[in-house]
Amino acid sequence: MPAPLMSKDEVLDRLMSAFRDRGYEGASLSELSAATGLTKSSLYHYFPGGKEEMGEQVLAHLDRQLAESLFKPLQSSQTPARKLAGMIDTIDAFYEGGRKACLLERLCTAANRARFRRPLRKAFNVWMEALEALCIEAGLSRTVARARAEDFVVRLEGALVVCAGTEDYGVFARTLKDLRGSLLIRP
């Protein structure tokens, strides 16, 4: 009996997981095939441009996920503090308490990262702009809001790198707790 067909989103989710676990360079076509349950020829059917197209489409898939799960809720009518709490809870779940690597970081460190430079820049900028808008909504000046947004992303990404290197996931929990308590505080 043939295997059931997977949706493109399911394939992208599995590829994203493989890239997060192994890095872009570390994920061979054989490993990507195993991760998706698809033969190499089936992968090329989905992604005629090969591994680079897989990386590009996975990044676009992540952008759609972030827009829906992180950025859309920030536009709700809730208070800034509730929006921040929801966003941090979503981030914590997405990174499994610091146990999962950040796809953006994995693609930034790829040998051919120039190929991903534009979508990576866009992803980081959209995230920081959303955080900046949240800070402004909470009453912070634009200058302070931008600095806090950049600091948030830098600290979060740094915590993920430290967790990957030390397997001390408390680093991630402590970073999220501190960000939760400090992002919207007026100077």
BAGUDO-385450 format. One record per atom (N, C-alpha, C): chain; residue in one letter; residue number from 1; x, y, z; atom name. Coordinates in steps of 0.2 Angstrom, whole numbers, plus 5000, padded with zeros to 4 digits. Atoms other than C-alpha are relative to their C-alpha. Layout:
REM residues N
KEDO  chain  res    n  east  north    up  atom
KEDO      A    A  NUM     X      Y     Z    CA
...
REM end
This chain:
REM residues 187
KEDO  chain  res    n  east  north    up  atom
KEDO      A    M    1  5004   4994  5000     N
KEDO      A    M    1  5000   5000  5000    CA
KEDO      A    M    1  5004   5006  5000     C
KEDO      A    P    2  4996   4994  5001     N
KEDO      A    P    2  5007   5017  4995    CA
KEDO      A    P    2  5000   5004  5007     C
KEDO      A    A    3  5000   4996  4994     N
KEDO      A    A    3  5012   5029  5009    CA
KEDO      A    A    3  4995   5006  4999     C
KEDO      A    P    4  5004   4995  5001     N
KEDO      A    P    4  4999   5043  5012    CA
KEDO      A    P    4  5003   5006  4998     C
KEDO      A    L    5  4996   4994  5002     N
KEDO      A    L    5  5003   5059  5003    CA
KEDO      A    L    5  5000   5006  5006     C
KEDO      A    M    6  4999   4994  4995     N
KEDO      A    M    6  5009   5074  5014    CA
KEDO      A    M    6  4998   5006  4997     C
KEDO      A    S    7  5001   4994  5002     N
KEDO      A    S    7  5004   5091  5012    CA
KEDO      A    S    7  5007   5004  4999     C
KEDO      A    K    8  4994   4996  5000     N
KEDO      A    K    8  5017   5104  5007    CA
KEDO      A    K    8  5002   5003  5007     C
KEDO      A    D    9  4998   4997  4993     N
KEDO      A    D    9  5016   5112  5024    CA
KEDO      A    D    9  5003   4994  5005     C
KEDO      A    E   10  4997   5005  4996     N
KEDO      A    E   10  5019   5095  5032    CA
KEDO      A    E   10  5008   4998  4998     C
KEDO      A    V   11  4993   5001  5003     N
KEDO      A    V   11  5035   5093  5021    CA
KEDO      A    V   11  5004   5005  5003     C
KEDO      A    L   12  4996   4994  4997     N
KEDO      A    L   12  5041   5110  5026    CA
KEDO      A    L   12  5001   5000  5007     C
KEDO      A    D   13  4999   5001  4993     N
KEDO      A    D   13  5038   5107  5044    CA
KEDO      A    D   13  5005   4995  5002     C
KEDO      A    R   14  4994   5005  4999     N
KEDO      A    R   14  5049   5091  5043    CA
KEDO      A    R   14  5006   5003  4998     C
KEDO      A    L   15  4994   4997  5002     N
KEDO      A    L   15  5062   5100  5033    CA
KEDO      A    L   15  5003   5005  5005     C
KEDO      A    M   16  4998   4995  4995     N
KEDO      A    M   16  5062   5114  5046    CA
KEDO      A    M   16  5003   4997  5006     C
KEDO      A    S   17  4998   5004  4994     N
KEDO      A    S   17  5064   5102  5060    CA
KEDO      A    S   17  5007   4997  4998     C
KEDO      A    A   18  4993   5003  5001     N
KEDO      A    A   18  5079   5094  5051    CA
KEDO      A    A   18  5005   5005  4999     C
KEDO      A    F   19  4996   4994  5000     N
KEDO      A    F   19  5087   5111  5047    CA
KEDO      A    F   19  5002   5002  5007     C
KEDO      A    R   20  4999   4998  4993     N
KEDO      A    R   20  5085   5116  5065    CA
KEDO      A    R   20  5004   4995  5004     C
KEDO      A    D   21  4996   5005  4996     N
KEDO      A    D   21  5092   5100  5072    CA
KEDO      A    D   21  5007   4999  4997     C
KEDO      A    R   22  4993   5001  5003     N
KEDO      A    R   22  5107   5098  5060    CA
KEDO      A    R   22  5003   5006  4997     C
KEDO      A    G   23  4997   4994  5003     N
KEDO      A    G   23  5110   5115  5053    CA
KEDO      A    G   23  4999   4999  4992     C
KEDO      A    Y   24  5001   5000  5008     N
KEDO      A    Y   24  5108   5119  5034    CA
KEDO      A    Y   24  5006   4996  4997     C
KEDO      A    E   25  4994   5004  5003     N
KEDO      A    E   25  5126   5112  5030    CA
KEDO      A    E   25  4999   4993  5002     C
KEDO      A    G   26  5000   5007  4997     N
KEDO      A    G   26  5124   5097  5041    CA
KEDO      A    G   26  4994   4995  4998     C
KEDO      A    A   27  5006   5004  5003     N
KEDO      A    A   27  5107   5091  5033    CA
KEDO      A    A   27  5002   4998  4993     C
KEDO      A    S   28  4999   5003  5006     N
KEDO      A    S   28  5112   5080  5019    CA
KEDO      A    S   28  4993   4999  4996     C
KEDO      A    L   29  5006   5002  5004     N
KEDO      A    L   29  5099   5076  5005    CA
KEDO      A    L   29  4997   4993  5003     C
KEDO      A    S   30  5002   5007  4997     N
KEDO      A    S   30  5099   5058  5013    CA
KEDO      A    S   30  4996   5001  5006     C
KEDO      A    E   31  5004   4999  4993     N
KEDO      A    E   31  5094   5065  5030    CA
KEDO      A    E   31  4994   5004  4999     C
KEDO      A    L   32  5007   4997  5001     N
KEDO      A    L   32  5081   5077  5023    CA
KEDO      A    L   32  4995   4995  4997     C
KEDO      A    S   33  5004   5006  5003     N
KEDO      A    S   33  5074   5062  5013    CA
KEDO      A    S   33  4997   4996  5006     C
KEDO      A    A   34  5003   5004  4995     N
KEDO      A    A   34  5073   5052  5029    CA
KEDO      A    A   34  4996   5004  5005     C
KEDO      A    A   35  5004   4996  4996     N
KEDO      A    A   35  5066   5067  5039    CA
KEDO      A    A   35  4993   5001  4998     C
KEDO      A    T   36  5006   4999  5003     N
KEDO      A    T   36  5052   5069  5027    CA
KEDO      A    T   36  4996   4994  4998     C
KEDO      A    G   37  5003   5006  5002     N
KEDO      A    G   37  5049   5051  5023    CA
KEDO      A    G   37  4999   5000  4992     C
KEDO      A    L   38  5000   4999  5008     N
KEDO      A    L   38  5051   5056  5004    CA
KEDO      A    L   38  5006   4997  4997     C
KEDO      A    T   39  4994   5001  5003     N
KEDO      A    T   39  5063   5049  4992    CA
KEDO      A    T   39  5003   5006  4997     C
KEDO      A    K   40  4997   4994  5002     N
KEDO      A    K   40  5076   5061  4985    CA
KEDO      A    K   40  4997   5002  4994     C
KEDO      A    S   41  5003   4998  5006     N
KEDO      A    S   41  5067   5061  4968    CA
KEDO      A    S   41  4993   5004  5002     C
KEDO      A    S   42  5006   4996  4998     N
KEDO      A    S   42  5051   5066  4977    CA
KEDO      A    S   42  5001   5007  5003     C
KEDO      A    L   43  4998   4993  4998     N
KEDO      A    L   43  5060   5080  4986    CA
KEDO      A    L   43  5001   5004  4994     C
KEDO      A    Y   44  4999   4996  5006     N
KEDO      A    Y   44  5066   5086  4969    CA
KEDO      A    Y   44  4993   5002  4997     C
KEDO      A    H   45  5006   4999  5003     N
KEDO      A    H   45  5048   5085  4963    CA
KEDO      A    H   45  4997   5006  5004     C
KEDO      A    Y   46  5002   4994  4996     N
KEDO      A    Y   46  5043   5097  4978    CA
KEDO      A    Y   46  5004   5006  4999     C
KEDO      A    F   47  4995   4995  5000     N
KEDO      A    F   47  5059   5107  4976    CA
KEDO      A    F   47  5005   4999  4995     C
KEDO      A    P   48  4996   5001  5005     N
KEDO      A    P   48  5066   5107  4959    CA
KEDO      A    P   48  5007   5004  5000     C
KEDO      A    G   49  4993   4997  4998     N
KEDO      A    G   49  5080   5119  4965    CA
KEDO      A    G   49  5004   4997  5005     C
KEDO      A    G   50  4996   5003  4995     N
KEDO      A    G   50  5086   5107  4977    CA
KEDO      A    G   50  5000   5003  5007     C
KEDO      A    K   51  5000   4998  4992     N
KEDO      A    K   51  5092   5110  4995    CA
KEDO      A    K   51  4999   5008  5001     C
KEDO      A    E   52  5001   4993  4999     N
KEDO      A    E   52  5093   5129  4992    CA
KEDO      A    E   52  4993   5002  5000     C
KEDO      A    E   53  5007   4998  5000     N
KEDO      A    E   53  5075   5130  4987    CA
KEDO      A    E   53  4997   4997  5006     C
KEDO      A    M   54  5003   5003  4993     N
KEDO      A    M   54  5071   5119  5002    CA
KEDO      A    M   54  5001   5005  5005     C
KEDO      A    G   55  4998   4995  4995     N
KEDO      A    G   55  5080   5132  5013    CA
KEDO      A    G   55  4995   5006  4999     C
KEDO      A    E   56  5004   4994  5001     N
KEDO      A    E   56  5071   5147  5005    CA
KEDO      A    E   56  4992   4998  5001     C
KEDO      A    Q   57  5007   5002  4998     N
KEDO      A    Q   57  5054   5138  5006    CA
KEDO      A    Q   57  4998   4999  5007     C
KEDO      A    V   58  5001   5001  4992     N
KEDO      A    V   58  5056   5133  5024    CA
KEDO      A    V   58  5000   5007  5003     C
KEDO      A    L   59  5000   4993  4997     N
KEDO      A    L   59  5061   5151  5028    CA
KEDO      A    L   59  4993   5004  4999     C
KEDO      A    A   60  5007   4997  5002     N
KEDO      A    A   60  5045   5157  5019    CA
KEDO      A    A   60  4995   4997  5004     C
KEDO      A    H   61  5005   5004  4996     N
KEDO      A    H   61  5035   5144  5028    CA
KEDO      A    H   61  5000   5003  5008     C
KEDO      A    L   62  4999   4998  4993     N
KEDO      A    L   62  5043   5150  5045    CA
KEDO      A    L   62  4997   5007  5000     C
KEDO      A    D   63  5003   4993  5000     N
KEDO      A    D   63  5038   5168  5040    CA
KEDO      A    D   63  4992   5000  5001     C
KEDO      A    R   64  5007   5000  4999     N
KEDO      A    R   64  5020   5163  5038    CA
KEDO      A    R   64  4998   4998  5007     C
KEDO      A    Q   65  5001   5002  4994     N
KEDO      A    Q   65  5020   5154  5054    CA
KEDO      A    Q   65  5000   5005  5005     C
KEDO      A    L   66  4999   4995  4995     N
KEDO      A    L   66  5027   5168  5064    CA
KEDO      A    L   66  4995   5006  4999     C
KEDO      A    A   67  5005   4995  5002     N
KEDO      A    A   67  5015   5180  5055    CA
KEDO      A    A   67  4993   4998  5004     C
KEDO      A    E   68  5007   5002  4997     N
KEDO      A    E   68  5000   5170  5061    CA
KEDO      A    E   68  5001   4999  5008     C
KEDO      A    S   69  5000   5002  4992     N
KEDO      A    S   69  5006   5164  5079    CA
KEDO      A    S   69  5003   5006  5004     C
KEDO      A    L   70  4997   4995  4996     N
KEDO      A    L   70  5017   5179  5084    CA
KEDO      A    L   70  4997   5007  4999     C
KEDO      A    F   71  5002   4993  5001     N
KEDO      A    F   71  5013   5195  5075    CA
KEDO      A    F   71  4993   5002  4999     C
KEDO      A    K   72  5007   4998  5000     N
KEDO      A    K   72  4995   5194  5072    CA
KEDO      A    K   72  4997   5001  5007     C
KEDO      A    P   73  5002   4999  4994     N
KEDO      A    P   73  4991   5192  5090    CA
KEDO      A    P   73  5002   5007  5003     C
KEDO      A    L   74  4998   4993  4998     N
KEDO      A    L   74  5001   5208  5093    CA
KEDO      A    L   74  4996   5005  4998     C
KEDO      A    Q   75  5005   4995  5002     N
KEDO      A    Q   75  4988   5217  5084    CA
KEDO      A    Q   75  4993   5000  5003     C
KEDO      A    S   76  5006   5000  4997     N
KEDO      A    S   76  4974   5212  5095    CA
KEDO      A    S   76  4998   5006  5004     C
KEDO      A    S   77  5002   4995  4995     N
KEDO      A    S   77  4965   5223  5107    CA
KEDO      A    S   77  5002   4999  5007     C
KEDO      A    Q   78  4998   5001  4993     N
KEDO      A    Q   78  4973   5216  5122    CA
KEDO      A    Q   78  5005   5005  5002     C
KEDO      A    T   79  4995   4995  4998     N
KEDO      A    T   79  4984   5226  5133    CA
KEDO      A    T   79  5007   4998  4998     C
KEDO      A    P   80  4993   5002  5002     N
KEDO      A    P   80  5003   5227  5128    CA
KEDO      A    P   80  5003   4994  5004     C
KEDO      A    A   81  4998   5005  4996     N
KEDO      A    A   81  5007   5216  5143    CA
KEDO      A    A   81  4998   4993  4999     C
KEDO      A    R   82  5003   5007  5002     N
KEDO      A    R   82  4995   5202  5138    CA
KEDO      A    R   82  5003   4998  4994     C
KEDO      A    K   83  4998   5002  5007     N
KEDO      A    K   83  5001   5203  5120    CA
KEDO      A    K   83  5007   4997  5001     C
KEDO      A    L   84  4993   5003  4999     N
KEDO      A    L   84  5019   5201  5126    CA
KEDO      A    L   84  5000   4993  5004     C
KEDO      A    A   85  5000   5006  4997     N
KEDO      A    A   85  5015   5187  5138    CA
KEDO      A    A   85  4998   4994  4995     C
KEDO      A    G   86  5002   5005  5005     N
KEDO      A    G   86  5006   5178  5124    CA
KEDO      A    G   86  5006   4998  4995     C
KEDO      A    M   87  4994   5001  5005     N
KEDO      A    M   87  5021   5181  5112    CA
KEDO      A    M   87  5005   4995  5003     C
KEDO      A    I   88  4995   5004  4996     N
KEDO      A    I   88  5033   5174  5125    CA
KEDO      A    I   88  4998   4993  5001     C
KEDO      A    D   89  5002   5007  5000     N
KEDO      A    D   89  5023   5159  5128    CA
KEDO      A    D   89  5000   4996  4994     C
KEDO      A    T   90  5000   5003  5006     N
KEDO      A    T   90  5022   5155  5110    CA
KEDO      A    T   90  5007   4999  4998     C
KEDO      A    I   91  4993   5001  5001     N
KEDO      A    I   91  5041   5158  5108    CA
KEDO      A    I   91  5003   4994  5004     C
KEDO      A    D   92  4998   5006  4996     N
KEDO      A    D   92  5044   5146  5123    CA
KEDO      A    D   92  4998   4993  4997     C
KEDO      A    A   93  5003   5006  5003     N
KEDO      A    A   93  5033   5133  5115    CA
KEDO      A    A   93  5004   4998  4994     C
KEDO      A    F   94  4997   5001  5006     N
KEDO      A    F   94  5041   5135  5098    CA
KEDO      A    F   94  5007   4997  5001     C
KEDO      A    Y   95  4994   5002  4999     N
KEDO      A    Y   95  5058   5133  5104    CA
KEDO      A    Y   95  5001   4994  5005     C
KEDO      A    E   96  5000   5006  4995     N
KEDO      A    E   96  5053   5119  5117    CA
KEDO      A    E   96  5005   5002  5006     C
KEDO      A    G   97  4997   4998  4994     N
KEDO      A    G   97  5060   5128  5131    CA
KEDO      A    G   97  5008   5001  4999     C
KEDO      A    G   98  4993   5000  5002     N
KEDO      A    G   98  5077   5131  5122    CA
KEDO      A    G   98  5003   4994  4998     C
KEDO      A    R   99  4997   5006  5003     N
KEDO      A    R   99  5079   5114  5116    CA
KEDO      A    R   99  5000   4999  4993     C
KEDO      A    K  100  5000   4999  5007     N
KEDO      A    K  100  5076   5118  5098    CA
KEDO      A    K  100  5004   5006  4998     C
KEDO      A    A  101  4996   4995  5003     N
KEDO      A    A  101  5088   5128  5088    CA
KEDO      A    A  101  4995   5005  4996     C
KEDO      A    C  102  5003   4995  5004     N
KEDO      A    C  102  5083   5144  5079    CA
KEDO      A    C  102  5001   4999  4993     C
KEDO      A    L  103  4999   5001  5007     N
KEDO      A    L  103  5081   5141  5060    CA
KEDO      A    L  103  5003   5007  4997     C
KEDO      A    L  104  4997   4994  5003     N
KEDO      A    L  104  5086   5160  5057    CA
KEDO      A    L  104  5007   4999  5002     C
KEDO      A    E  105  4993   5000  4998     N
KEDO      A    E  105  5102   5157  5067    CA
KEDO      A    E  105  5004   4995  4995     C
KEDO      A    R  106  4997   5005  5004     N
KEDO      A    R  106  5105   5141  5057    CA
KEDO      A    R  106  5002   5002  4993     C
KEDO      A    L  107  4999   4998  5007     N
KEDO      A    L  107  5103   5149  5040    CA
KEDO      A    L  107  5005   5006  5000     C
KEDO      A    C  108  4995   4995  5000     N
KEDO      A    C  108  5114   5164  5046    CA
KEDO      A    C  108  5007   4997  5000     C
KEDO      A    T  109  4994   5003  5000     N
KEDO      A    T  109  5128   5152  5049    CA
KEDO      A    T  109  5002   4996  4994     C
KEDO      A    A  110  4999   5004  5006     N
KEDO      A    A  110  5126   5143  5033    CA
KEDO      A    A  110  5006   5003  4995     C
KEDO      A    A  111  4995   4997  5004     N
KEDO      A    A  111  5141   5144  5021    CA
KEDO      A    A  111  4998   5004  4994     C
KEDO      A    N  112  5003   4996  5006     N
KEDO      A    N  112  5130   5150  5007    CA
KEDO      A    N  112  4995   5005  5003     C
KEDO      A    R  113  5005   4996  4997     N
KEDO      A    R  113  5121   5162  5019    CA
KEDO      A    R  113  4998   5006  4995     C
KEDO      A    A  114  5001   4994  5005     N
KEDO      A    A  114  5122   5176  5005    CA
KEDO      A    A  114  4993   4999  4997     C
KEDO      A    R  115  5006   5002  5003     N
KEDO      A    R  115  5108   5166  4997    CA
KEDO      A    R  115  4994   5002  5004     C
KEDO      A    F  116  5005   4999  4995     N
KEDO      A    F  116  5097   5169  5012    CA
KEDO      A    F  116  5000   5007  5003     C
KEDO      A    R  117  5000   4994  4996     N
KEDO      A    R  117  5102   5186  5017    CA
KEDO      A    R  117  4994   5005  4999     C
KEDO      A    R  118  5006   4995  5001     N
KEDO      A    R  118  5087   5196  5010    CA
KEDO      A    R  118  4994   4997  5004     C
KEDO      A    P  119  5005   5003  4996     N
KEDO      A    P  119  5074   5184  5018    CA
KEDO      A    P  119  5002   5000  5007     C
KEDO      A    L  120  4998   5000  4993     N
KEDO      A    L  120  5084   5183  5034    CA
KEDO      A    L  120  4999   5007  5003     C
KEDO      A    R  121  5001   4993  4998     N
KEDO      A    R  121  5085   5202  5035    CA
KEDO      A    R  121  4993   5002  5001     C
KEDO      A    K  122  5007   4999  4999     N
KEDO      A    K  122  5067   5203  5032    CA
KEDO      A    K  122  4997   4997  5006     C
KEDO      A    A  123  5002   5003  4995     N
KEDO      A    A  123  5063   5191  5045    CA
KEDO      A    A  123  5002   5003  5007     C
KEDO      A    F  124  4998   4997  4994     N
KEDO      A    F  124  5073   5199  5059    CA
KEDO      A    F  124  4997   5007  5000     C
KEDO      A    N  125  5003   4993  5000     N
KEDO      A    N  125  5067   5217  5054    CA
KEDO      A    N  125  4992   4999  5002     C
KEDO      A    V  126  5008   5001  4999     N
KEDO      A    V  126  5048   5211  5054    CA
KEDO      A    V  126  4999   4999  5008     C
KEDO      A    W  127  5000   5001  4993     N
KEDO      A    W  127  5051   5204  5071    CA
KEDO      A    W  127  5002   5006  5005     C
KEDO      A    M  128  4998   4994  4996     N
KEDO      A    M  128  5060   5219  5078    CA
KEDO      A    M  128  4995   5006  4999     C
KEDO      A    E  129  5005   4995  5001     N
KEDO      A    E  129  5047   5231  5070    CA
KEDO      A    E  129  4994   4998  5004     C
KEDO      A    A  130  5006   5002  4996     N
KEDO      A    A  130  5033   5221  5079    CA
KEDO      A    A  130  5001   5001  5007     C
KEDO      A    L  131  4998   4999  4993     N
KEDO      A    L  131  5042   5222  5096    CA
KEDO      A    L  131  5000   5008  5001     C
KEDO      A    E  132  5000   4993  4999     N
KEDO      A    E  132  5045   5240  5093    CA
KEDO      A    E  132  4993   5004  5000     C
KEDO      A    A  133  5007   4997  5000     N
KEDO      A    A  133  5027   5244  5089    CA
KEDO      A    A  133  4997   4998  5007     C
KEDO      A    L  134  5003   5002  4994     N
KEDO      A    L  134  5022   5234  5105    CA
KEDO      A    L  134  5003   5005  5006     C
KEDO      A    C  135  4997   4995  4995     N
KEDO      A    C  135  5034   5245  5115    CA
KEDO      A    C  135  4997   5007  5000     C
KEDO      A    I  136  5002   4993  5001     N
KEDO      A    I  136  5028   5261  5108    CA
KEDO      A    I  136  4992   5000  5002     C
KEDO      A    E  137  5007   5001  4997     N
KEDO      A    E  137  5010   5255  5112    CA
KEDO      A    E  137  5000   5001  5007     C
KEDO      A    A  138  5000   5000  4992     N
KEDO      A    A  138  5015   5253  5130    CA
KEDO      A    A  138  5003   5007  5002     C
KEDO      A    G  139  4998   4993  4998     N
KEDO      A    G  139  5021   5271  5130    CA
KEDO      A    G  139  5007   5002  5000     C
KEDO      A    L  140  4993   4998  5001     N
KEDO      A    L  140  5040   5270  5126    CA
KEDO      A    L  140  5001   5004  4994     C
KEDO      A    S  141  4998   4996  5006     N
KEDO      A    S  141  5048   5282  5115    CA
KEDO      A    S  141  5003   4996  4994     C
KEDO      A    R  142  4997   5004  5006     N
KEDO      A    R  142  5053   5276  5097    CA
KEDO      A    R  142  5007   4998  5001     C
KEDO      A    T  143  4993   5001  4999     N
KEDO      A    T  143  5071   5277  5102    CA
KEDO      A    T  143  5001   4994  5005     C
KEDO      A    V  144  5000   5006  4995     N
KEDO      A    V  144  5069   5266  5117    CA
KEDO      A    V  144  4997   4994  4998     C
KEDO      A    A  145  5003   5006  5002     N
KEDO      A    A  145  5057   5255  5109    CA
KEDO      A    A  145  5004   4996  4995     C
KEDO      A    R  146  4996   5003  5004     N
KEDO      A    R  146  5069   5251  5095    CA
KEDO      A    R  146  5006   4997  5003     C
KEDO      A    A  147  4995   5003  4996     N
KEDO      A    A  147  5083   5248  5107    CA
KEDO      A    A  147  4998   4994  5003     C
KEDO      A    R  148  5003   5006  4996     N
KEDO      A    R  148  5072   5236  5117    CA
KEDO      A    R  148  4999   4994  4995     C
KEDO      A    A  149  5002   5005  5005     N
KEDO      A    A  149  5066   5227  5102    CA
KEDO      A    A  149  5007   4996  4997     C
KEDO      A    E  150  4994   5003  5002     N
KEDO      A    E  150  5084   5224  5096    CA
KEDO      A    E  150  5003   4996  5005     C
KEDO      A    D  151  4997   5003  4994     N
KEDO      A    D  151  5090   5219  5113    CA
KEDO      A    D  151  4996   4993  5001     C
KEDO      A    F  152  5004   5006  4999     N
KEDO      A    F  152  5075   5207  5115    CA
KEDO      A    F  152  5002   4994  4995     C
KEDO      A    V  153  4998   5005  5005     N
KEDO      A    V  153  5080   5198  5098    CA
KEDO      A    V  153  5007   4997  5002     C
KEDO      A    V  154  4993   5002  4999     N
KEDO      A    V  154  5099   5198  5102    CA
KEDO      A    V  154  5000   4995  5007     C
KEDO      A    R  155  4999   5004  4994     N
KEDO      A    R  155  5096   5191  5120    CA
KEDO      A    R  155  4996   4993  4999     C
KEDO      A    L  156  5004   5006  5001     N
KEDO      A    L  156  5083   5178  5114    CA
KEDO      A    L  156  5005   4995  4996     C
KEDO      A    E  157  4995   5004  5004     N
KEDO      A    E  157  5095   5172  5100    CA
KEDO      A    E  157  5006   4997  5004     C
KEDO      A    G  158  4994   5002  4996     N
KEDO      A    G  158  5110   5172  5112    CA
KEDO      A    G  158  4998   4994  5005     C
KEDO      A    A  159  5002   5005  4995     N
KEDO      A    A  159  5101   5162  5125    CA
KEDO      A    A  159  4999   4993  4996     C
KEDO      A    L  160  5000   5006  5004     N
KEDO      A    L  160  5097   5149  5111    CA
KEDO      A    L  160  5006   4997  4999     C
KEDO      A    V  161  4993   5002  5002     N
KEDO      A    V  161  5115   5148  5106    CA
KEDO      A    V  161  5003   4997  5007     C
KEDO      A    V  162  4997   5002  4994     N
KEDO      A    V  162  5120   5146  5124    CA
KEDO      A    V  162  4997   4993  5002     C
KEDO      A    C  163  5004   5006  4999     N
KEDO      A    C  163  5107   5132  5127    CA
KEDO      A    C  163  5003   4994  4996     C
KEDO      A    A  164  4997   5005  5005     N
KEDO      A    A  164  5114   5123  5112    CA
KEDO      A    A  164  5006   4998  5002     C
KEDO      A    G  165  4993   5001  4998     N
KEDO      A    G  165  5131   5124  5118    CA
KEDO      A    G  165  5001   4996  5007     C
KEDO      A    T  166  4999   5002  4993     N
KEDO      A    T  166  5128   5120  5137    CA
KEDO      A    T  166  4995   4995  5002     C
KEDO      A    E  167  5005   5004  4998     N
KEDO      A    E  167  5112   5110  5137    CA
KEDO      A    E  167  4997   5002  5007     C
KEDO      A    D  168  5003   4997  4994     N
KEDO      A    D  168  5107   5122  5152    CA
KEDO      A    D  168  4994   5004  4997     C
KEDO      A    Y  169  5006   4997  5002     N
KEDO      A    Y  169  5089   5126  5147    CA
KEDO      A    Y  169  4997   5005  5004     C
KEDO      A    G  170  5002   4995  4995     N
KEDO      A    G  170  5087   5136  5162    CA
KEDO      A    G  170  5002   5007  4998     C
KEDO      A    V  171  4997   4993  5003     N
KEDO      A    V  171  5097   5150  5152    CA
KEDO      A    V  171  4994   5003  4996     C
KEDO      A    F  172  5006   4998  5005     N
KEDO      A    F  172  5082   5151  5140    CA
KEDO      A    F  172  4994   5002  5005     C
KEDO      A    A  173  5005   4998  4996     N
KEDO      A    A  173  5069   5151  5154    CA
KEDO      A    A  173  5001   5007  5004     C
KEDO      A    R  174  4998   4993  4996     N
KEDO      A    R  174  5078   5165  5164    CA
KEDO      A    R  174  5000   5006  4995     C
KEDO      A    T  175  5000   4995  5005     N
KEDO      A    T  175  5080   5175  5148    CA
KEDO      A    T  175  4993   5002  4999     C
KEDO      A    L  176  5007   4998  5001     N
KEDO      A    L  176  5062   5174  5144    CA
KEDO      A    L  176  4997   5003  5006     C
KEDO      A    K  177  5003   4997  4994     N
KEDO      A    K  177  5057   5178  5162    CA
KEDO      A    K  177  5002   5007  5000     C
KEDO      A    D  178  4998   4994  4999     N
KEDO      A    D  178  5068   5193  5162    CA
KEDO      A    D  178  4998   5005  4994     C
KEDO      A    L  179  5003   4996  5006     N
KEDO      A    L  179  5062   5199  5144    CA
KEDO      A    L  179  4993   5002  5002     C
KEDO      A    R  180  5007   4999  4999     N
KEDO      A    R  180  5044   5197  5150    CA
KEDO      A    R  180  4999   5006  5005     C
KEDO      A    G  181  5000   4995  4995     N
KEDO      A    G  181  5048   5208  5165    CA
KEDO      A    G  181  5003   5007  4998     C
KEDO      A    S  182  4996   4994  5001     N
KEDO      A    S  182  5059   5221  5157    CA
KEDO      A    S  182  4998   5004  4993     C
KEDO      A    L  183  5001   4997  5006     N
KEDO      A    L  183  5053   5224  5139    CA
KEDO      A    L  183  4996   5007  5000     C
KEDO      A    L  184  5004   4995  5000     N
KEDO      A    L  184  5039   5236  5142    CA
KEDO      A    L  184  5000   5005  5006     C
KEDO      A    I  185  4999   4995  4994     N
KEDO      A    I  185  5045   5245  5158    CA
KEDO      A    I  185  5003   5006  4997     C
KEDO      A    R  186  4998   4994  5002     N
KEDO      A    R  186  5047   5263  5156    CA
KEDO      A    R  186  5007   5002  5003     C
KEDO      A    P  187  4993   4998  4997     N
KEDO      A    P  187  5065   5270  5159    CA
KEDO      A    P  187  4999   5005  5005     C
REM end
